[in-house]
Amino acid sequence: MVDQAHKPEETALPNNLQQHHKQDEERQQQQQSVLENAEYEDEELHKLLVPDVTQLPLTPSSAVESNFASYFAPDFMKPGNDQYVYRHPNGLCVVGLASTHSAFKDKGEVSAVDFNVGKSDRSGMKVTGKRKKNAQHFESNTALCKVCTSDDSYIIRSCVKGSLLEVNERLIKQPDLLNSSADREGYIAIIMSKPADWLKVKSSLLSLEELKKLREAGSILPSHNSS
């Protein structure tokens, strides 16, 4: 009778050991899975932080290429008046002369930049505060400045509808910036364009590749309408 009473306890002990062993295996599997996931995440993070050198470009991207989308307005209001618009996701638009602008084809190059156009001197406009107080609202065909060479002069326009935040006053004393760095330090102005206004003008602008094809073909677009 005593032996029979102890039989259930003797059979129960191995079952408990098996259950604990199974739990240990499950914990080990979970730990292994966590370690594998951590190693995978480390590898992915390493790929992001330390890219394959064979896949890197020969020259690093500029700040404009990294932060702005580039668009071009060929023959804006007049044949040969090619301008660029670099647009930031926040709505800021940097406006300037494209490398294919007629001013760069003149032998004398750019010799002067005059912001005194229309009824006011654009360089005298001062915008203040987060609300951009005193900012003037321009249409896409509003004149920003006059660029002069020894052979001719050209009116540079806004290209986009929006609020003029600033003009590049350095060009007054350093017009040669247009000859050496028109797409960087030689920009003309910065304009804040509303999303709705931007969408209206975007369809009339070209990418750099489209502009190159247009100029290689020797095409001249009809003048833009004053929208």
GIPEFEN-V862538 format. One record per pair of residues at least 12 apart in sequence whose C-alpha atoms are under 8 Angstrom apart, sorted by sequence separation. I is the first residue (numbers start at 1). J is the second residue. If there is no record, write none. Layout:
BEGIN
{{I,J} {I,J}}
END
This chain:
BEGIN
{{72,84} {73,85} {83,95} {84,96} {143,155} {144,156} {145,157} {71,84} {72,85} {83,96} {84,97} {143,156} {144,157} {70,84} {71,85} {83,97} {84,98} {143,157} {144,158} {70,85} {71,86} {82,97} {83,98} {142,157} {143,158} {171,186} {70,86} {71,87} {82,98} {141,157} {142,158} {69,86} {70,87} {82,99} {140,157} {141,158} {142,159} {171,188} {68,86} {69,87} {82,100} {83,101} {140,158} {141,159} {168,186} {68,87} {69,88} {82,101} {139,158} {140,159} {141,160} {168,187} {68,88} {80,100} {81,101} {82,102} {138,158} {139,159} {140,160} {168,188} {67,88} {68,89} {80,101} {81,102} {139,160} {140,161} {167,188} {168,189} {64,86} {67,89} {80,102} {122,144} {139,161} {140,162} {167,189} {122,145} {138,161} {139,162} {166,189} {167,190} {137,161} {138,162} {165,189} {166,190} {118,143} {137,162} {138,163} {164,189} {165,190} {166,191} {72,98} {117,143} {137,163} {138,164} {164,190} {165,191} {117,144} {136,163} {137,164} {164,191} {165,192} {117,145} {135,163} {136,164} {163,191} {164,192} {115,144} {116,145} {117,146} {135,164} {136,165} {162,191} {163,192} {115,145} {116,146} {135,165} {162,192} {163,193} {114,145} {115,146} {160,191} {162,193} {113,145} {114,146} {161,193} {162,194} {113,146} {114,147} {132,165} {158,191} {160,193} {113,147} {112,147} {113,148} {162,197} {111,147} {112,148} {161,197} {110,147} {111,148} {112,149} {160,197} {161,198} {110,148} {111,149} {127,165} {160,198} {110,149} {111,150} {126,165} {127,166} {109,149} {110,150} {126,166} {108,149} {109,150} {125,166} {160,201} {108,150} {106,149} {107,150} {108,151} {123,166} {103,147} {106,150} {107,151} {123,167} {144,188} {103,148} {106,151} {122,167} {123,168} {144,189} {103,149} {106,152} {123,169} {103,152} {103,153} {103,154} {113,171} {114,172} {97,156} {112,171} {113,172} {96,156} {112,172} {113,175} {95,158} {112,175} {77,141} {95,159} {111,175} {110,175} {111,176} {110,176} {110,178} {110,179} {109,179} {81,154} {85,159} {81,156} {104,179} {83,159} {97,178} {76,159} {99,182} {98,182} {99,183} {97,182} {98,183} {141,226} {73,159} {96,182} {97,183} {140,226} {141,227} {96,183} {139,226} {140,227} {139,227} {96,186} {97,187} {96,187} {97,188} {95,187} {96,188} {94,187} {95,188} {96,189} {94,188} {95,189} {94,189} {95,190} {94,190} {95,191} {93,190} {94,191} {92,190} {93,191} {92,191} {93,192} {92,192} {93,193} {91,192} {92,193} {91,193} {91,194} {91,195} {100,215} {73,204} {74,205} {73,205} {74,206} {72,205} {73,206} {71,205} {72,206} {71,206} {72,207} {71,207} {72,208} {70,207} {71,208} {74,211} {70,208} {72,211} {80,220} {79,220} {79,221} {79,222} {79,223} {75,220} {78,223} {74,220} {75,221} {77,223} {74,221} {75,222} {76,223} {77,224} {75,223} {76,224} {77,225} {75,224}}
END
